Amino acid sequence: MNRDDLFDAMGGIRDEYLDSAATLLDYSKEENNMNGSANKTKTGLRKTGRILLIAAVIACLFTATAFAAGLFSVSTRVPDPKETFQIHWDDSENGYLEWSDAKLVLTFPDVGESREIEVRPGWLPFELPSQLAGSSPWDHLSKETWFQRFASESLCFPDESGNLPEMFQGISQPILIQLYSMAQFRGDGAMLMLYQSPSDMTEEHWDDMNVDVLSFHGREHFDERYVEALGKTIEAYDLEYDYVLLSNAEAGWVIEVCGQLGMDTVRKVARNLEIRETGNVLTSDDFQNQFLFIDGGVG
Amino acid sequence: MDDEAILTLYRQRNSSAVAETETKYGRLCLSVANNILSSREDSEECVNDTWLHAWNAIPPEWPLHFGAWLSRVTRNLAVSRLREARAQKRGGGELPLVMDELAECIPGGSDPQRAVERKELSEAINRFLAALDPMTRDLFVARYYYSAPVNELSKRSGWSAGKVKTVLRRTRLKLRNNLSREGLL
């Protein structure tokens, strides 16, 4: 068989697939549904918000009409406000957990397992606290250290007196890097649910790192509430972060880089990340044991 | 006018069938031809040949997906035209004749085994496409059936050209694995 044979065989593609692709290309004069869905999703992204990686949607109750997915690429959609997701979870009473109120869902289809990775920041907006290296619990810490979770609030506030360096004052999370594994999914695709309201969302691909990149500014609103432990009322406030999600859906992982030092800084940290595979392959059983399952919360 | 009405015009041998077809599917067929031939003039000729083919074929043919059927006719005509042009360029005008003459040595002027293999290949491709998510399938078909440029796919899908290329590359690799698994490679 040669390429002409393959090209000719493409001529036998089913009519319905040809019709659908022609609609995408707007070659027909009929309404361009696919393109319409994509535009709707893009617009909807701006409305939406805490990141949580959840388990496989074994029986998720959702309408799939707004899907715009790539086989190994992240797809995004705005779920129906009433949409709920039943998540397989052996430890729960019913064998599942139910989630609702997701504002944006990123889907990684066709992922059955994950290749475990570690990351190392090649650039940070601050020096790692050398004074901590050699002292517990950071005695292992150096620029050569590989991480599976890098929470900078522990690293850039080394002053035992609690005084913050000026550039970090008023900031609760300068930089956070954490990894999400897709291993928990059993063939139905992995989902990353966003509960913050994203804006200025951009999607791109970084060829040299072989990652799909989703960048956005996220805002989460907290209502005024009485905190019993503090014995006082906390005023309403908005928590704002910049996010860069690097994903390799084929390998089954997501790296989240976020922080409050501005998008340029967050992107620079993400752009300079070193990523390596450990050689381990994670399966859904690992997830069920909560191995590598990050708490999911951000901030 | 819906497809059923247009096809009825063909059945009635009403010449307005062609005009209605051109109104509804002219853009589709011209795009298909132009993506392959990259020549407005050749593409328009190819599309006119498509209308002629439709006029001669319907009836007895009665396509269920008229647009897809027309695009297939246009694509086949455009590819034939392109191959003919390339062969003439390579062989200085004589080689195509020689090839045609040699083709007479083959029983029936065709290769039944090859036709069967292509049919099997088409079926394998359809099975592969059925397992893809809709957007990837659309991109794959748009690229490898309609020969649409990557930039156009990027514009239509809302994805970056780099992402479109990556998705296409991964899909090609997956197709290769599938075809290999089915013993077609």
Interface residues (C-beta under 8 A of the other chain):
Chain A: M1 D4 D5 L6 F7 D8 A9 M10 G11 G12 I13 R14 D15 E16 Y17 L18 D19 S20 A21 A22 T23 L24 L25 D26 Y27 S28 K29 M34 N35 A38 N39 K42 F67 A68 A69 G70 L71 F72 S73 S75 P109 D110 E203 E204 H205 D207 N210 D212 E250
Chain B: K24 Y25 R27 L28 S31 V32 P63 L64 H65 G67 A68 W69 S71 R72 R75 N76 V79 R83 R114 E117 R118 K119 L121 S122 E123 I125 N126 L129 L132 D133 P134 M135 T136 R137 D138 L139 V141 A142 Y144 Y145 Y146 A148 E152 L153 R156 S157 G158 W159 S160 G162 K163 T166 V167 R170 T171 K174 L184 L185
